Amino acid sequence: MSKKSEQNQLFNIKKLLCKGKIELAIKIADDNIKDKITPIQFLKFIKKTLIKNQIIDNTPSVLKLENLFKEKKFTCAKYYFQTYEKIFFKNPKALLIAGRVHSELDELNAALKYFKEALYLEPDNLKIRKYIANFYISIGNIEAAIENFNYLAEKDPFDGENHRLLSRTKRYTSKDDGHIKQMEKLLKAPNITLEQKINLNFGLGNIYETLKLYDKSSKYYKVGNFEQNKRLEFDFNKEKHIAEQITKTYSKVVIEKNQSFVERVKEPIFILGMPRSGTSLVEQILSTHKDVYGGGELSFIEDYLLKNRGSIGLRMPEILSNPNKENIENFHKFYFEKIKYLNSNAKHITDKMPGNFKWIGLIKSAFPNSKIIHLIRDKKDTCFSIYKSYFANDTCSYSYDLKNIVVFYNLYSRVMKSWKNIFGDEIYDCKYENLVDNFEIEAKKILNYCKLDWDDKILSFFKNKRRVITVSSVQVRENIYKSSINSWSNYKNDLDKYFKKLV
């Protein structure tokens, strides 16, 4: 970077400080340091900023470090910890937080270092052990994850979530495996909680499916879904109303008008479709490319809509019913700023939130040049894969009842037809089965659509050690396999009467 470019960069960062955006300013400065762009100058800037804003104040506090993490001021927390590292290095809680901070910043070697140090100080701390086990899953170190999950299963046999996570990572060769026996015994325990019961049932359903004992697997999937569905409330009428509203409002004429309101800057790659359709696989492929940063399932669009929703009725955000210049510009600025927190220097950033299919009109209004990759997988395999999955949050409230899955899939199908009528080939339809059958050919098509040069590293996408925290975190570490194709048919007797209504 030239001296002039460096000064321009510092000037822009200082403008962010004037707006009170301390975390973003420090994050951009930190990105420049990691990219070896005049690190001394930016380090001085960061230290001066943290002192001036009383983040560094000569009173090291684990509570303050924890609060910075909770407030998602990850870069501030990173430098706060570094300032007092000699003091914090004796505190396992501070080390655990430091590990989580670096994990959020995708500084995975540093994260692992601090997790290990925390565990060294308190080897019997199950909370630390669980964080490190989940971290190992997210970076694809399956053996280390299994080792820690086994430890947890021994020390806390009632942790149903731990058993479910172990069932996703361990390979089972016999129905007489000791872990299976342990899980089935726990299900009969009189003091088992509902949450433990749900996790155990999903775990056993998965195990017996891998053992090809489909009748047993089906039994556990049914119970897990039934119990989880009782906890949640799916409002199909609300989903339908929103879908109809946005596809009606965002006509081709309206979208083209909206596009004139925004600056055509570096724009993200959206990977979307139904859950379990191959979106994680495609992001793993793209993020293996040197010019692409894998953002994961970003909640930014939903965050904006929630923040700007109306005050009555369904509280429909105004931007969905009245996409005027002010609303589109505000959304553009909000989203563009959010992705800067991830990586300000990346040429391309992916957003792999499957449910963004609803917002394609909004996306193309605010980001006219954005790339949209729509994953299409066999509809029955997709719906079955959703049904057998335990999702970490409650956003997929339809996914634990077969009737709800089918009506939601049909709604998704209608919405995508509407967007395809407007955008045509601007939306790239990637068929999961084609990708699996002809990987290199289809991968090249995806890169060509995104205007990215071919990189032979793509062929080894499964070696990519980036952090993946979706349901597919284990699968994307494996080379292409075809065993999931037509997997629904193993449960045909249970599923066929529902799937006949898929459109």
ZAMILO-759546 format. One record per atom (N, C-alpha, C, O): z, x, y. Coordinates in steps of 0.05 Angstrom, whole numbers, plus 5000, padded with zeros to 4 digits. Layout:
BEGIN
ZXY...
END
This chain:
BEGIN
500050174976500050005000500050185025501650365027498250125044498150275068500650215085502050025081501050395105503350365123503150095138505149955142500650025146500249775161500849535143502049345151499849545117500249325099503249295093504249075090504549525090507449515086508949385108510749215104508249455133509449335156508949035158510648875165506448955151505748665151507448515130508348295135507748645107509348525086512248485095513448275091513348695107516148675117516348465139518348325141514348445156514348245177514347965165515947795175512747915145512647655132515247585118516147355118516447785106519047755093521247685114522947505109521147815136523147765157522747485169524747365178520347385169519847115178521246915160522246705169521246975134522646805115525646805121526946595119526747035128529547055134530246885158532346755159528446885178528946715202529046415195530246255209527646345173527746065164530046015145530245795134531646215141534046185123533346205093535046135077531046305087530146335059530746615048528946775044533346665045534346935038533447015010532347235006533846834991533146894963530146964960529447154947528446804973525546844970524847114983523147264972525947175006525347425020526147665003524647855000528547654991529447874974527847884948527348104938527047654937525447654913522747794918521847944901521447734940518847864946519248164951517548324942521348234964521948524968522348654941521448884936523748524923524348634897521748654880521448844865519948454882517448474868515848724877514548854861515948784903514549014913515849274902514449474897518449274899519849504888518949544858518349764850518949324843518149334815515249424812514449554792513549354832510749444831510349714844508149804849512649854850512750124861511350144888509950334893511749944904510649934931512850014950514649844956512850254960514850364978517650264972518850124989518750334949521350224941523650284960525450124964523650524972525950594989526150415013528350325020523850355026523850185049524849905042526449785057523949795019524749525012527649515002529049315005528549734989531349744981533249745005535349605005532549885025534149885050534249605062536249515071531849475061531749205072533549015057535048855069533549035030535148855014538148895019539648705023538949145019541849205024542749105051544848985054541049155071541749075099541948775101543748665114540148635088540048335088542548225074543748035085543248335051545548235036548148275052549948105051548348505065550748555082550848365106552948255112548548345119548448175144549147885138550447755154548347795114548947515107551447485090551947275078553047695090555747695078555647625048557547505037553447695035553347665006554747904994556247884975554248145005555748384999557848415021557248445045560448395013562548395033565048565025567248515035564548755007566748934998568948794984571148904981568548544974570548414958569248304932568648074930568748484913567348404889568748184874571148194869567247974867568347744855566547634833564147584838567547594809565947474787565247194794563047094788567047054808566546774816564146764835562546584833563946954854561746954872559147014857557046894863559247194839556947254822556047014807553646954805557946864796557446624781556146404799554346274790557246384823556146184841553346244850551646064853552746504854549946574861548046504838545846404843548946534813547346454790546946154790544746064786549146004793548945714793547145604815545745404811547045744837545345654860542545754857540845714875541945884834539245994828538346204847536046244852540346344858539746584875539846824858541646994860537846844839537947044818537647324829538947514819535847364848535447634859537847724875538647964874539047544890541447614905543647694885545147884889543847544863545847594843545347864830547248014824542847934825542148194813543248424830544448604820542648414856543548634874546548624879547748834884547648384879550548364882551948504858553848654862550948454834552048574811551748884812553549034806549348964820548749254821550649404840551449624835551249274862552949394882555749454871556949654878556749274854559449304843559349344813561249274799557249474803556849504774559149654761559949574739560149854773562350014761564749834756566249874736565249654774567549474771566949254751568549194733564549134753563848914735563348994706563448834688562849254702562149354675564449334656564149364632566849284666569249244649569748954644571748884629568148774655568648484653566448354636564148334645567148254613565048134595563747884608561347844604565247734624564047494637561947584657559747464659562547784673560647884693558147994679555947954689558548134657556248244642554548024630552048044630555747814621554247584610552647454632550247394628553747424656552247304678550047494686547747394692550547754686548447944693546147924673543747934681546747894648544647854628543047604633540547614631544347394640542947144645541247164671539047054672542247304691540747354716538147504710536047414718538347724696536047884690534147734671531647764673535147564654533547394637531847204654529447174649533047074673531646894691529547034707527446914715529947294713528047454728525947584711524347744720526047524685524247644665524447944663522548084657526848044669527448334666528948354639531348384639527348344617528548294591530048534580532048484566529248774585530749004576533449024589535449074576533548964615536148974629537948744619540348774615536748504614538248274604539548344577541948294573538048464559539048534533541248744535543248724521540948924553542949134557545649014564547749084553545648824583548148704593549348514572551748494569547548364558548548194536550048364515552148294506548848584508550048764488552648884497554548894482552748954522555249064533557448854533559748914527556748614540558748394540559748344512562148304508557948344493558648304465560348534454562148494437559748774463561349014455564248984463566049054448564648884488567348854498568848624484571248644480567348414476568548184463566848094439565447894441566948244418565148184395565647914382563947814368568047804386568747544373568347304392569047084386567247364416566747144436564246994428562047094430564646754417562446594406560446504428558046474423561446464452559646384474557646604480555246554483558646854482556847084486554947114463552547164467555947084439554347114415552046904415549846974406552646664424550546464423548446514445546046474439549246604468547246684488545346894478542946874481546547094465544847314456543047224433540747324431544047044416542346944394539946784405537646824396540446614424538346464437536346644452533946604453537446854464535747044478533947184459531547224464534947264436533247394416531047204406528747294402531646954403529446764396527346754418524946764412528246744443526346714466524446954468522246924478525347194459523647434462522347504435520847704433522847344414521447374389522747574370521447654350525247654375526647824356528047644336530447604338526647554316527647344298529847454280531847314275529547694270531647814253534347834266536347764255534347924291536747954307537947674312540447634312536247484318537147204323538547094298540746984300537347134274538447034249541147164244543047024235541347424249543847564244546147444261548347404251545547374286547647264303548146964297550446874298546046814289546546544281548246524255549846354252547746714237549346724212552246774218554046654206552746954237555447024246556846774257559146714251555346624274556446384286556946164265558946024267555146144246555545944225558045994208559345804199558746254206561146324191563646274207565646174197563546344233565846324250566346044261568645964264564245894265564445624275562645434260560545364270563345364235561645214218560944934228559044814218562344834248561844564258559844564282559244354293558744794289556844804311554144714300552544874289553544454303551044344293548644464306546644504292548744514332546444634346545744904334543444974330547745064328547345324316545845304289544045454283546745104273545445064247542544984250540745074236541944814270539144724275537444964284535244994274538545134302537045364311536545564289534445684287538545594272538245774248536045674230534445824219535945404227533945284209531145334219529245324204530745374245528145424257527245714254524845774256529145894249528546184249528546304221526946474214530346204204530646314177528446204158527445974162527646364139525646274119527146204094528746354083526645964084528045854060526145854037523845774039527045944014525445953989526345763968525045723948528845653971529945483950531745273962533145313982531745033950533544823959536444883953538244733962536945093938539745173931540745383950542945493946539345433972540245623992542945554003543545314007544745744006547445694015547645564041549545404045545845614059545945494086545345194084546545034098543445124066542844834063545344694052546044474062546644814033549044694021551244654042552644454043551444854060553444844081552944614100554744474108550344584108549644374126550044094114551043914127549344064089549643804076552543734072553343504074554143934067557043894065558243804091559943624092557343934113558343864140557743574147559243444161555443484139554643204145556543004133556742784144557943074112559842894099562642924110564442774102563043114128565743154139566642914156564942804171569042824153569942584167570142614197569942414212570542854207570942894236568443004250568543114272566142964238563643064250562842884274563142644273561943014296561242864320558342764317556842864300557542584335554742484335552842704341550742724328553442874361551743084368551243284345549043374340553443344331553243524308551543394286549843534274551843134282550342994262547342994268545743044250546642954293543842954301542543224296540443244285543943434305542943704302542543784273540543894265544443704256544343774228542043624214540643744197541643374221539443224209536643334217534943354199536243404242533743524249533343794235531143864226535543954233535344204219534644174190532844324180535943994176535343954148532543834144531243894124531743664162529043554160526943774161525043774146527343964179525544194182525644374157523544454148528044424147528244594123526744474099525144614086527244224094526044104071522944064074521444064055522044044099519244044103517944314096515844324083519244534104518244794097518244844067516644994056520144714053520344734024518444534010518344523985517044374026515144174016516543954000515343833982519043904006520543683994520543454015522543404028518243324017517743144039519442894039520142784060520142784016521842544014524642604026525642444042525742834019528342914030528042974060529742884076525943114067525543174096525342914112526542894133523842714102523542464116526142324121526642214142527842334101530542204103532142324126533242174142532142584129533642704150532342664177533742624197529642684179528342624204528942344214529342304238528942154195529541874203532241844215532641714236534241964202537041934212537342074239538541964258536242324241536442474266535242324289536442304311532842214285531442064306532841804313533041724336533841664292535241414297537641454314538141304333539241654308541741704323541141804351542541724370539141974354538442074380537241854398537841844422535741674386534441464401536541264412536141154433538741234397540941054407542141164433543241004449542041424436543341554460541641514485542641514507539041484481537141494504535941224509535941044492534841194533533540944541530741004551530441154571528740904538525940944546524940694560524840474548524040724584523040504600519940524602518940644620518640394583515740414582514440284607512440374617515640054616514439914639514440094664512540084680516540254667516640434689514440644687513040704706514140764663512040964658509240844664507540974676508840604654506240474658505740414687503440464696507740324701507440264730506640514746504840504762508040734740507440984755504641084748503141164766503841064723501241164714499040994728497041094737499440734728497440554740497240594770495140594782499640644782499740684811498140934819496540924838498741154806497541404814494541424808493041524824493741314785490841314779489241124797486941174802490640914806489340734825489140854852487040834866491240984861491341094888489641334891488141364911489641514872488241764874485341734863484641824841483741604879480841574873479441834880480642004893476941854873475342094879475142134909475342354919474741914924474441924953477042034966477042204983479341914957481941994968482542294962483442434979481942374937482442654929480842844946481843054955478242784949476542964965477442984994477343195006478442765005479542765032482042935033482443095051483842905013486243055012485743355011487143515023483643434996483043714993482343855019482644105021481543705038480843825064483343895080483244035101485643805071488143845087489444115080491144205096488744245058490244475049488544725049486044715046489944945052488645205050488145275021489945245004485745375015485145444987486045724981484545924985488445744972489746004968489846064938488645914922491146274930491646344902492946104889495046014897491645994868492545744857493245764827492045934813495045604818496045634790494145524770492245384776494745604745493345494721495245294708497345364699494445044707496044834695495144794666492744744661497044804647496544754619498044504612500544504613496644294604498044044601496843874578494943954565498043654573497343474551499843344540501843324554499743264515502143164502503843394493502843614487506543364491508143574478507143624450506043454437507643874441506943954413503943944407503143914385502343974428499443974425498144244426495744274422499744454430498644724432498844854459497745064463500344724477500544834505501945104505501145284520504045144488505445394488503645624477503745844486502045554457500145754446498245844467497746084469497045664482495045734502496445894524495246094534498845824532500145984553500746264542500546464557501546284517502146554506499546724506499646964511497246594500494746744501494146834529493547074533494246654548493646734576495546934587494747124601498146904582500147084593500047364581501247554592498447404560498047664548496147824566496048074565494547684582492647814601494147944623496147834634493248184631494648334652494848194679496648254695493048014684492947884711494347614711494347474731495747534689496947274687499947294682500847434664501447144698504347124694504946854682504246644693506146844658506846594645509346464657511546564653508946254672511146124685512845944668515145884674511645854645513145674627513045384637511245314653514845224628514944934635516344904662518744884663514744904683515844894710516344604718514644434714518644554729519444284737518844224766519744014776517244394778516944374808515744104817516644004837513744004803512543754812514543524809514843364828515843514787517943304783520143334803521243134814520943584809523043634829522243524856523843394870519743574864518843474890518843164891519643044910517843044869517742754868520542634869520942424882522342754855525142654854526442684882527842504891525842904894527042964921525942774942527342714962523442674938522142514959521642224950519742094960523242124932522841854923523841654943525441714961522941404940523641194959526441094954527941204937527240894969530040804969530440534955532740454951528340404947528740134934526940114909525140274905527639914893526039864869525840094851527840224844523340164842522940394825523140654840522940874828523540634866523840874883521441054880521641294877519140944882516541084880516341284903516441204926515941544897515441734919513041654936511041574925513241684962511141594979508441734974506341614977508641984965506142144960504442024938502042074937505741864920504241734899502741484908500741404896503741364929502541114939501041154965499340994973501841364980500641415006500141715010501641845025498141824996497642114998496242195024493842265024497742185046496542255071496742555076497742705060495742645099495642935106498343065105498743275093500342935117503043045119504243075090505343285084503942875074505042885047503843095030505243245016501143115031499743315015500443595024500843775007500543645050501143905060504043985053504544215045505943795054508643855047508943925017510344115010507543775001507643834972506444104966507544254950504144164979502844424975504744644982504944844967506044625005507844845014510244864995511045084989511344634987513644634969512944784943514444954934510744704930510044814904509345114907510145274890507745174927506845454931509145634935509245864926511145544950513545704955515145744929516145964924515345534913516845554888515745764869517245904857513045774867511945964849512246254859512146444843512646284885513246554895515846664885516246904882517746474879520346564868519946684840521546844831517746604826517246704799516146984800517147174788513947014815512647274818510747264841508647124840511447404862509847374887507247544887505547494903507047734868504747904867502747844845500547964844503447664827501647604805499047474815499147314833496847544803494247434811494047134802492946974817495147074779495146804769497846734756499046904743498746494760501246394748500646134733499245964743501646114709501245874693503645684696505945764700503045424695505045214695504445054670502444904668506245064650505644954624507244694619508044634596507844544639509244294635507344084625505543994639507644004599505643814587505343554603503043464607507543444613507543184627506043184653505842974666505143424662503643434688500943284686499543254706500243194661497743044659497742794677495642704686500142694682500342454699499542514728498642344743499942774736499742834765497142984771497043124792495042974754492643134759491343064786490343244800491342814794490242734820491742874842490542974862494342884840496043014860495543314860495343444881495443434836494943714833492343804846492243994861490143654839487543734850487243674880485543784893488943484890488943444919490243674933489143764954492443774923493943984937492844264930493144454946491744294906490644554897487844514887487344504862485844494905483144414897481844614876480344534859482544864878481345064861483045124836482445314821485144974832486845024809485344974783483444814782486145124762484945084736486744904719489144934719485544714705487044524689486044534660483744464655487744624642487044644614488444414599490944404599486944234588488044004575487844044545485744074533490244064532490344104503489943834488491243634494488143844469487643604452488043684423486743854413489943554411490543594382490243324368490443114380489643334342489443094327491742904334494142994333491242664341493242484352495542424332497842394341494942414307497042364287498742604283501242584281497542844282499143084280500843124305503143204303499743054328501243074353503742894353505942984359503342644346505542454346507642524325510042494330506742614302508742694281510242934290512742944286508943124302510343374311512343314333514443434334511843114350513743024370516142894356518442954362515542724336517642574322519642764308522042704306518642984297520343164282521743374299523143544288521343364325522443564343524943474357525143234365526843654361529143604377528743744404528543984404528543594425527943714452530643774466532543634464530544004480533044104492534143934514536543934520532443774527533343584547532443304541531143264520533143114558532542834552530042724566529742484568528342904575525942814590524042664572522542494581523942744546522142604528523642384513523942384489524542194528526241984517524741804498526041654482522141804498520541644480520241764452519341634434521042014449520142174426521742134401521142254380523741964401525441924377525041654364526641564348522941514372522341254361519241234357517841274377518341184334515441194328513840994345511641054354515040754350513640554366513340664395511140634407515440784405515340894432513341124434511941154454513341294414511441524414508641424415506941524431507941214400505241114399504440984426502241034435506240824437505440694463505240904485503540874503506941114484506641324505504141484501502741544520503441544476500941684471498541524481496741644493498541274476496241104484496141094515493941084526498441094528498441104558497341374567495641374585498141584555497141854562494041864558492641974575493141744536490241744531488741604553486541694561489741374562488441224583488441384610486441384624490641504616490941664640488941894640487641944661488742034618486842264617483942174619482342314631483241944608480541844611479941794640477641844650481941694655481541634683481041894699479141904715482642104693482242354707479542494699478242604716478842464674476342594665473942454678471842584683474142194684471942054697471542164725469342154736473742254737473542364765472742664764470942744779474042824748473743114749471843234729470943454733471243084708469343194688470043464678472343504668468243654680468643924669470544094686471144324678471443994708473544144723476144154707477744344710476443964689478643974670477544084644475643974633478644304634477644424609479144304585481544334583477644174568478844054544478844264522476744354512481244354514481544554493482544414468484844304467480944414447481644284422483244474405482244684397485644394398487444564383486244654357486444894350485044474342483844544316481644744319481344924302479944724340477844924345479045194351478045404341481245194366482545444373483645584348483445834345484745434330485845544305483645634287483845844274481445484285479245554266477545784276476545944260477145804303475346004314476746134338475946104361478846284332480646364353479346534375479446464398477946744368476846924388474746784405474646814429473046624392470946474407472246284428471446284451474246134418475545934436477146074458477345984480478546294451480146444470478346544493479046544516475946644486474046744506473146514524472746564548472846274513472046044529474245984550473645914573476745994541479045934559479046144581479346064605478846394575478846604595476446584614476746624638474146514603471746474620472146244640471446264663473346024631473945794648475845884671475545794694477746054664479746144684478646384701480146484718476146464696474846684710476446944706476947094725477246994681478647234674476947394655475647284637476947664658475547834640476847844613479347814611475247884593476447904566478148154564477548364575480348124549482248344544482848344514483748134504482348564500482848564471485748514463486348444440487548544482490348484476490748194469492748124455488948024478489147744472489247694441490547504432487847854426487747824397490447864384490947774362492248004399494948044389497047894406499147994412496247654415497947504433500747464422502747444438501047454396503647404383505547644386507947614380504547864395506348104401507348094429509048264436506447914445507347884473510347814473511147614462511947994485514847964485516047804508518447804512514347664523515347504545517247294534517147214511518947194552520946994544519746724541518346634560520146594519519146324514521446144506522846204486521945934520524345764515523645474509525245294514521245434497520445164489521045134459521845324445520444894449520844834420519045024403519745074380516845124415514945294400515545584403513845754397518045664411518645944416518246124392517646354394518746014368518446164343515546184335514546394327514145954337511345934327509446124343507646234331509946154369508046314385508346614379506746774389510346684363510646974355509147024329509247254319507846824318506346854293503346864299502446744318501846994281498946994284497946704278499446544267495546654285494346384281494746294252494046444234495646054249495945934222494945654223494845524244494145544200492945284198494645074184493744854179497045154176498644974159499544724174500244524161499444724201500344484215498144274218498644044226495744354211493444154212493743944190494044014167493643694198493943464180496643454167496943344145498643574180501443574169502643294168504443244152501643114185502742844185502342704159503942524151500142774144499442624120501542654098501642494079503242864100505442894080507542674083509142634065507442534105509342314111507842054116508741874129505442034104503641814110504941544104504441354120506441524083507641264076509541164098509740914102510841344112512741274133511241224160512141064176509041364164507841384190505441204194504841114216504041144173501341024175501440754189499640694205503440594184503540324196503840344227503040164241505140554236505340594265502840724277501840634298501740924263499541074274496940924274495041004288496840704260494440534261493940424288491740334295496040414305495840304332495140514353495040454377494740764344493840974363491040924372489340854355490440974398487740934407486441204413484141224421
END
